[in-house]
Amino acid sequence: MLDINQIRQLLPHRYPFLLVDRVETLDLEEKTIKAYKNISINEPFFNGHFPQHPIMPGVLITEAMAQAAGILGFKMMNSTPDDGTLYYFVGSDKLRFRQPVVPGDKLELEARFLSVKRGIWKFDCRATVGDALVCSAEIICAERKL
C-alpha cells in the first residue's frame, strides 16, 4: 500500500490535479495496481460542473485512471520524476463512461499493464464505484526523459 506522501514521490501532480489518494495494492509480478480517489463536494471542479447537480468530469475520471497507470509504470521501471522521467498521457482507446461519479463516492481505479514499445506504454484501466463500472479505457502514455 502507498500513502499520499509515497504517491507524491511517484507523480509530479499536485493539488488540485493529484487525483489518486491511496494505492491499495501494487503487484509488480502481475503488473497491476488498485488505487482510489475519495470524491468530496469540496473538489474545485464541482463549482462549475454542475453547481446544482455536481458530477465529476469524465476527463478527470480518465486522468485519475492515467495517474494510477503512471504510478504502476514508475514502479515497474523503478524510477521517479526526480530521476528525470515523466509519463505523458497521450491517448486512449475504447473509452466508455457508464454512470456519473458524484460527491461522496469512492472512485476505485485499476490498471493492468498491456505493452510497451519504443517508450509508448499501454494499460487496461477501469474505474468503479462500489460494484458499478463507471469508466473503462485503454490508456496510452509516452515515457519521456527530461
N, C-alpha and C positions, 0 to 999 in steps of 0.2 A: 504494500500500500504506500502511496505517495501523498503527503500532505501538501498544502498550498505553498509552503516555502520550498519544498523539493520541486514542485511543478514550476515555480518561478525560476528555478535554475535551468529548467529544460525548455521553457518557452520565452521568447522575447516580449510577449504581450504583457500589458499592464492595464489596470483599471482605466476605463470601463470596458476594455476589449479582451480581457482574460476571461475565457468562457469555460474553464474547467476548474471545479472546486477541489476535487479529490480523485485520485486514482485508486480504485478498489482492488483490481487485480492487473498484473502485468506478467504475462507468460512469454518469455523470450524463446522458449522451445517451440511453443505453438504459434508464436508471433501474433499474439492477441493482447488487447487491452480493454478493460472495462473501467469507465470513469463516470463522473456525474457533475451536473451543474444544478444547484438549487435555484429555482426561479422565484424571485421576490418582486413584489409590486414596486419596490424601490429602484429597480433597474431603470437607467435613464431612458431607454428606448420606449418604455411604456408611456412617457409623457406625450408622445405623438403617434403611437401605434397600438391601439387607438384609445384615447382617453376614456371614453365611455364603455369600451369593450376591449380591455388590454389583451393583446395576442403577441407572442414573441415572433419577430420577423423570421421568415423562412431562411433568409440569407444568414442570419445569426445562428440558427439551428445547424445549418450546413457548416458554418465556420467553427462551431463547437465540435462537430464531428472531425473536421480537419485538424483542429488543435489536438484532439485525442490521438489522431493518427500521427501527428507530428511528434508527440511525446514518445509513441511507440518507435517511430523512426530514429529519434535521437538515442533511445535506449538500445536499439538494435545495433547502431553504429558506435555506441559507447562514446558519444560526443555531446557537446552542449553548444549553445550560441557563443559562449565565451571562447570556444575553440576556433571560431571563425566560420561556422557552418550555420546556414538557415535553410528551412524548408518553406518554399513559397507555394501557396495554394494556387494551382494553375488551371484547374478544371474539374468537372465532374461528369460522370456518365450515369445513366439510369436513375437520375434524381427524381424522387417521388415524395410528396407530402401527403400524409393521410389524415391527420387531425391537428387542430390547433394546440399550442402549448401556452398555458396561462399561469398567472401568478399562483404560487403555492405548489406547483408541480415540481417534481424531481426529475430532471431530464437526464436519463441514463444513456451513456454514449458507449458504443462498442466499435472497435476497429480490428480488422484482420488483414495482415499483410498479404498482398497478392503477388506483386512482382516489382523488380527494379531493373531498369535498363538505361544505361548512359545517364544516370542521375535523375531519372524520372521514376518516381515511386507511385505505386497504385495500391489502394486499400479498399476493402469492402467494409462499409460503415452502416451502422444502424443507430437510430435514436428512438428510445421508448419512454413512455410514462406509464409506470406500473406494468401491466401486461400488454398495453397497446403500443403497436408500432406507429410512430408519428412521422418518421422520415427514414429514407434509405437512399444510399448512393454509393457509387464507386468514386472515391476521392483521389485526385491526381495531384501530386506535389513534385516540385522541382528542387533538388538539392543544389544549393549554391554556396560557394566559398566567398567570404567577404574579403 
